[in-house]
Amino acid sequence: MAKMKVDFEVCKGCALCTTACPKKIVAISHEKLNSKGYYTAECIDDDACIGCAMCAMMCPDCAITITLSGGDE
């Protein structure tokens, strides 16, 4: 199983990752702001993530990493 991880302090909430996700499981969280004042991206269904890394490739700030079931990034 793959897991998407967002660096909370690096993400600017540009939402490019939300449009790149083929499963449509990436969304901008409106619960908490980071220290720069941005709402950040999050995966809303970790079990549905296929580990394609489209979100990470689209991120202009390299704030997203994908970890596969073996723990590799």
C-alpha positions as CSV (number, residue, x, y, z in Angstrom):
1,M,0.0,0.0,0.0
2,A,1.3,3.5,-0.9
3,K,1.1,6.5,1.4
4,M,1.2,10.1,0.4
5,K,3.0,12.4,2.8
6,V,2.8,16.2,2.6
7,D,5.4,18.4,4.3
8,F,3.0,20.6,6.2
9,E,5.4,23.6,6.5
10,V,6.5,23.5,2.8
11,C,3.1,23.2,1.1
12,K,1.5,26.4,-0.1
13,G,-1.9,24.9,-0.8
14,C,-1.7,25.7,-4.6
15,A,-4.0,22.6,-5.2
16,L,-2.1,21.5,-8.3
17,C,-1.8,18.0,-6.7
18,T,-5.6,17.8,-6.3
19,T,-6.1,18.1,-10.1
20,A,-3.2,15.6,-10.9
21,C,-4.5,12.8,-8.7
22,P,-6.2,10.1,-10.9
23,K,-8.2,8.8,-7.9
24,K,-9.3,12.3,-6.8
25,I,-8.3,11.6,-3.2
26,V,-6.1,14.7,-2.6
27,A,-7.8,17.7,-1.2
28,I,-6.9,21.0,0.5
29,S,-7.6,20.8,4.2
30,H,-9.4,23.8,5.7
31,E,-8.8,22.8,9.3
32,K,-5.4,24.2,10.2
33,L,-3.0,26.8,8.7
34,N,0.7,26.2,8.5
35,S,3.2,28.8,9.9
36,K,3.1,30.7,6.5
37,G,-0.7,31.0,6.7
38,Y,-1.6,28.4,4.1
39,Y,-4.1,25.5,4.2
40,T,-2.2,22.5,2.9
41,A,-3.0,19.4,0.8
42,E,-3.8,16.0,2.3
43,C,-4.8,12.6,1.2
44,I,-8.4,11.9,2.2
45,D,-8.3,8.1,1.6
46,D,-4.9,6.5,2.1
47,D,-6.3,3.0,1.2
48,A,-7.2,4.2,-2.2
49,C,-3.8,5.7,-3.0
50,I,-2.1,3.7,-5.9
51,G,1.3,5.3,-5.4
52,C,1.4,6.8,-8.9
53,A,3.2,9.9,-7.6
54,M,1.4,12.2,-10.0
55,C,0.7,14.5,-7.0
56,A,4.4,14.6,-6.1
57,M,5.5,15.3,-9.7
58,M,3.0,18.2,-10.0
59,C,4.1,19.9,-6.7
60,P,6.2,23.0,-7.5
61,D,7.6,23.0,-4.0
62,C,8.5,19.3,-3.7
63,A,6.3,19.1,-0.6
64,I,4.9,15.6,-1.4
65,T,6.6,12.3,-1.0
66,I,5.2,8.8,-1.7
67,T,6.1,5.9,0.5
68,L,5.4,2.4,-0.8
69,S,4.5,-0.6,1.4
70,G,8.1,-1.5,1.8
71,G,9.0,1.9,3.2
72,D,10.8,3.1,0.2
73,E,10.4,6.7,-0.9
